[in-house]
Amino acid sequence: MFVFLLPYVCACLWGHAGVEKEALQSKYKEDANSPAHYVQAQMEWGLWEIPLEEYIAYKLESVMPEACEPEAIKAQAVLLRTEIVKIMKEDGTGTLRVSGDGLDKWYRAGEEELQKLTPYRQAVKDTAGLYLCYQGEPIQASYFKISNGQTRDASQVWGTRKLPYLKSVPCEQDKTAQDFESRVTVSKTNFIHEIQTYIDGEYSAEQLWEGMNLTYDDSQYVTNVSFERNGEKTVDIDGETFRYLFSLPSASFEIEQTQTQIIFNVTGVGHGFGMSQYAAGCMALNGSTYDQILQQFFFGTRLAKIE
């Protein structure tokens, strides 16, 4: 009896996945500009195969507020597609495998919920198949929320010339963002505990508390945090790692120390490389198109289309 009923049970449990996939395929076949690439999301029940362009709409909703200017959303759509194209080219496949985390709400969404995707689907449609490349290859499509007033130069920070399009760009408009400035206070006890746990070395509390030195890049982001012991710098933590240790919004910070706590005065939100989403929104508000926005943040790049 079990063997007889097994096909029916499987159809009940997973049959709707195939129906949904066919519906999405049919929808995207109507758009001749839509590339035939898919993303496979690993869900709890199995693989959900989603058309690439629809997946980008899902991702857009998670990284860009709906209130953003349409041209800024389009610029972000191109960057998300660029990330995917880069991975696909490196893997040599036409399909991307991703975690299904965060996709459940779209898999189970009704019409009313799907209406929230309207501006994102429009941005995807208006940039269908387009990605950003440098000398014929998809770029490292970096983006973040708010700069400290200037983006970062990858060659200076990472010591590589492989990313010449990631140069420092002034973003004065970011200084008007609500989240531009923030303060994070950490007790002396917690600070020393976090550092000692991370470095796993024999350093006294006073050596860690009194011997800290910060190194900045030209854009005033911390690139390195070092600690002195017996007058010598003996421990180095890169700026991005350090900021995550203390949940700092960015690595652009200055410190104030008292006898019992350390205060981080932070500017910006995010790593500072590539496109500032807030600045992109300001540019769009002032009339810039998505391709002009991308050219502002990624020097010497051009738009290409998935074949």
ROLONU-789324 format. One record per residue (C-alpha): residue number from 1; x, y, z. Coordinates in Angstrom, 1 decimal. Layout:
% residues N
    k      xx      yy      zz
  NUM       X       Y       Z
...
//
This chain:
% residues 307
    k      xx      yy      zz
    1     0.0     0.0     0.0
    2     2.8     2.4     0.9
    3     4.5     1.8    -2.5
    4     1.2     2.4    -4.3
    5     0.6     5.7    -2.5
    6     4.2     7.0    -2.6
    7     3.8     8.9    -6.0
    8     0.7    10.6    -4.7
    9     2.3    11.7    -1.5
   10     5.3    13.1    -3.4
   11     3.0    15.0    -5.7
   12     1.2    16.5    -2.8
   13     4.3    17.6    -1.0
   14     6.4    18.8    -3.9
   15     4.2    19.0    -6.9
   16     3.5    22.7    -6.4
   17     7.2    23.5    -6.8
   18     7.1    22.3   -10.4
   19     3.9    24.2   -11.1
   20     5.4    27.4    -9.7
   21     8.6    27.0   -11.7
   22     6.6    26.5   -14.9
   23     4.5    29.6   -14.1
   24     7.6    31.6   -13.6
   25     9.2    30.2   -16.8
   26     6.1    31.0   -18.8
   27     6.1    34.5   -17.4
   28     9.7    35.2   -18.3
   29     9.4    33.7   -21.7
   30     7.1    36.5   -22.5
   31    10.0    38.9   -22.1
   32    12.4    38.4   -25.0
   33    15.1    40.4   -23.1
   34    15.1    38.0   -20.2
   35    18.2    35.6   -20.1
   36    17.4    31.9   -19.6
   37    19.5    31.4   -16.5
   38    18.3    30.0   -13.1
   39    19.2    30.1    -9.5
   40    18.7    27.0    -7.4
   41    17.8    27.8    -3.8
   42    18.3    25.1    -1.2
   43    15.0    25.1     0.7
   44    14.1    22.8     3.6
   45    12.1    20.6     1.3
   46    14.5    20.5    -1.6
   47    15.7    22.8    -4.5
   48    13.6    25.7    -5.7
   49    14.7    26.7    -9.2
   50    14.0    30.4    -9.8
   51    14.6    32.4   -13.0
   52    17.7    34.6   -12.5
   53    15.8    37.9   -13.0
   54    13.1    37.0   -10.5
   55    15.7    36.0    -7.9
   56    17.4    39.5    -8.4
   57    14.0    41.1    -7.6
   58    13.9    39.1    -4.3
   59    17.5    40.2    -3.4
   60    16.8    43.8    -4.3
   61    13.9    43.9    -1.8
   62    16.3    42.7     0.9
   63    19.0    45.3     0.3
   64    17.2    48.4    -1.0
   65    14.3    50.3     0.8
   66    11.2    50.6    -1.4
   67    11.4    54.4    -1.0
   68    14.7    54.6    -2.9
   69    14.8    56.4    -6.2
   70    14.1    54.1    -9.2
   71    17.4    54.8   -10.9
   72    19.3    53.9    -7.7
   73    17.4    50.6    -7.5
   74    18.3    49.9   -11.2
   75    22.0    50.5   -10.4
   76    21.7    48.1    -7.5
   77    20.0    45.5    -9.8
   78    22.9    45.7   -12.2
   79    25.4    45.1    -9.3
   80    23.5    42.1    -8.0
   81    23.3    40.6   -11.4
   82    27.1    41.3   -11.8
   83    27.8    39.3    -8.6
   84    25.9    36.4    -9.9
   85    27.4    36.5   -13.4
   86    30.9    36.6   -11.9
   87    30.2    33.5    -9.8
   88    28.7    31.6   -12.7
   89    31.6    32.4   -14.9
   90    34.1    31.3   -12.3
   91    32.1    28.1   -11.8
   92    31.6    27.6   -15.5
   93    27.9    26.9   -15.1
   94    24.7    28.7   -16.0
   95    23.1    28.0   -12.7
   96    23.9    29.5    -9.3
   97    23.3    27.5    -6.1
   98    22.3    29.5    -3.1
   99    21.0    29.1     0.5
  100    17.2    29.4     0.7
  101    17.5    31.6     3.8
  102    15.1    34.5     3.5
  103    13.3    33.1     0.4
  104    10.5    31.3     2.2
  105     8.4    34.5     2.3
  106     8.5    34.7    -1.5
  107     7.9    31.0    -2.0
  108     4.7    31.1     0.1
  109     3.7    34.7    -0.8
  110     0.2    35.6    -2.0
  111    -0.7    38.3    -4.5
  112    -0.8    41.1    -2.0
  113     2.6    40.3    -0.7
  114     4.1    40.0    -4.2
  115     2.9    43.5    -4.9
  116     5.8    44.7    -2.7
  117     8.1    43.5    -5.5
  118     6.6    45.8    -8.1
  119     9.3    48.5    -8.0
  120    12.1    45.9    -7.8
  121    10.7    43.8   -10.7
  122    10.5    47.0   -12.8
  123    14.1    47.8   -12.0
  124    15.1    44.3   -13.0
  125    13.0    44.5   -16.2
  126    14.5    47.9   -17.1
  127    18.1    46.5   -16.8
  128    17.3    43.0   -18.1
  129    20.5    40.9   -18.5
  130    22.8    43.9   -17.9
  131    25.9    43.5   -15.8
  132    29.1    45.6   -15.2
  133    32.4    44.5   -16.6
  134    36.0    45.7   -16.8
  135    38.1    44.7   -19.8
  136    35.4    42.1   -20.7
  137    35.2    40.5   -17.2
  138    32.5    41.0   -14.6
  139    33.7    43.2   -11.8
  140    33.8    42.7    -8.0
  141    30.5    44.6    -7.6
  142    31.0    46.0    -4.1
  143    28.3    48.2    -2.5
  144    27.4    49.4     1.0
  145    25.0    51.7     2.8
  146    26.7    55.0     3.7
  147    30.3    56.2     3.3
  148    32.1    58.5     5.7
  149    32.1    61.1     3.0
  150    34.4    59.2     0.7
  151    34.7    55.7    -0.7
  152    37.9    53.7    -0.4
  153    40.7    52.9    -2.9
  154    41.1    49.1    -3.1
  155    44.7    49.2    -4.4
  156    45.7    51.2    -1.3
  157    43.9    49.0     1.2
  158    44.4    45.5    -0.3
  159    47.7    46.2    -2.0
  160    46.4    44.9    -5.4
  161    46.1    46.4    -8.9
  162    43.5    43.8    -9.9
  163    40.6    46.1    -9.0
  164    41.5    49.4   -10.7
  165    37.9    50.4   -11.0
  166    37.5    50.6    -7.2
  167    38.9    54.1    -6.5
  168    38.2    56.6    -3.9
  169    35.1    58.8    -4.7
  170    33.9    61.8    -2.7
  171    30.4    61.4    -1.3
  172    29.7    64.6     0.5
  173    25.9    63.9     0.3
  174    26.4    60.9     2.6
  175    27.0    63.3     5.5
  176    23.3    64.3     5.4
  177    22.2    60.7     6.0
  178    20.4    60.0     9.3
  179    22.7    57.2    10.2
  180    25.9    59.0     9.1
  181    27.2    59.3    12.7
  182    27.0    56.9    15.6
  183    28.6    56.1    18.9
  184    29.3    52.7    20.3
  185    30.4    52.3    24.0
  186    32.2    49.3    25.2
  187    33.3    48.6    28.8
  188    37.0    48.1    29.5
  189    36.2    44.6    30.7
  190    34.4    43.6    27.5
  191    37.0    45.3    25.3
  192    39.9    43.4    26.8
  193    37.9    40.1    26.8
  194    37.1    40.4    23.1
  195    40.7    41.2    22.1
  196    42.2    38.5    24.3
  197    39.7    35.9    22.9
  198    40.5    36.9    19.4
  199    44.4    37.1    19.6
  200    44.7    34.1    21.9
  201    48.0    35.4    23.2
  202    49.6    36.3    26.6
  203    49.0    40.0    26.9
  204    48.1    41.8    30.0
  205    44.9    43.9    30.3
  206    47.0    47.1    30.6
  207    49.0    46.2    27.5
  208    45.8    45.8    25.5
  209    44.1    48.9    27.1
  210    47.0    51.3    26.8
  211    49.0    50.0    23.9
  212    46.5    50.3    21.0
  213    47.4    52.0    17.8
  214    45.2    52.8    14.8
  215    46.4    53.0    11.1
  216    44.1    54.8     8.6
  217    43.9    54.8     4.8
  218    43.6    58.0     2.9
  219    39.8    57.9     3.2
  220    40.1    57.8     6.9
  221    38.9    54.2     7.4
  222    40.9    52.1     9.9
  223    43.0    49.5     8.0
  224    44.9    48.1    11.0
  225    44.7    48.0    14.8
  226    48.0    47.0    16.5
  227    49.0    46.5    20.2
  228    52.3    47.2    21.8
  229    54.1    45.0    24.3
  230    57.4    46.1    25.7
  231    57.5    49.0    23.3
  232    57.1    46.8    20.2
  233    54.0    46.3    18.0
  234    53.3    42.7    18.3
  235    49.6    42.1    17.3
  236    47.8    43.3    14.2
  237    44.0    43.1    13.5
  238    42.7    44.4    10.2
  239    40.1    47.2    10.4
  240    37.2    45.2     9.1
  241    37.8    42.4    11.5
  242    38.1    44.8    14.4
  243    34.9    46.6    13.7
  244    33.0    43.3    13.6
  245    34.4    42.3    17.0
  246    32.6    45.3    18.5
  247    29.7    45.6    16.1
  248    30.7    49.0    14.7
  249    28.7    50.2    11.7
  250    32.0    50.9     9.8
  251    35.7    50.9    10.2
  252    35.8    54.7    10.0
  253    36.1    55.6    13.6
  254    38.0    57.5    16.3
  255    38.2    56.5    19.9
  256    37.8    58.1    23.3
  257    39.0    56.2    26.4
  258    38.2    56.7    30.0
  259    39.3    54.6    33.0
  260    36.3    52.3    32.6
  261    35.2    52.3    28.9
  262    36.0    53.0    25.3
  263    33.8    55.1    23.1
  264    33.9    54.6    19.3
  265    32.8    57.6    17.3
  266    31.8    56.1    14.0
  267    31.0    57.7    10.6
  268    29.3    55.8     7.8
  269    27.7    52.3     7.5
  270    29.5    49.5     5.7
  271    32.9    48.6     4.3
  272    33.3    51.7     2.1
  273    34.2    50.0    -1.2
  274    32.3    50.6    -4.4
  275    28.8    52.1    -4.5
  276    27.3    54.0    -1.6
  277    23.6    53.3    -1.7
  278    22.7    56.5     0.0
  279    24.9    58.6    -2.4
  280    23.4    56.7    -5.4
  281    19.9    57.7    -4.1
  282    21.0    61.3    -3.9
  283    22.4    61.2    -7.4
  284    19.2    59.7    -8.8
  285    17.2    62.3    -7.0
  286    19.3    65.0    -8.8
  287    18.6    63.4   -12.2
  288    21.4    60.9   -12.7
  289    20.5    57.7   -14.5
  290    21.6    54.2   -13.3
  291    24.4    54.0   -15.8
  292    25.8    57.4   -14.8
  293    25.6    56.3   -11.1
  294    27.6    53.2   -11.9
  295    30.2    55.1   -13.8
  296    30.6    57.4   -10.8
  297    31.6    54.6    -8.5
  298    33.3    52.1   -10.9
  299    36.0    53.7   -13.1
  300    36.5    52.5   -16.6
  301    33.8    49.9   -16.5
  302    31.0    49.3   -19.1
  303    27.7    47.6   -19.3
  304    27.5    44.2   -21.0
  305    24.6    41.8   -21.5
  306    24.3    38.1   -20.6
  307    24.5    36.1   -23.7
//
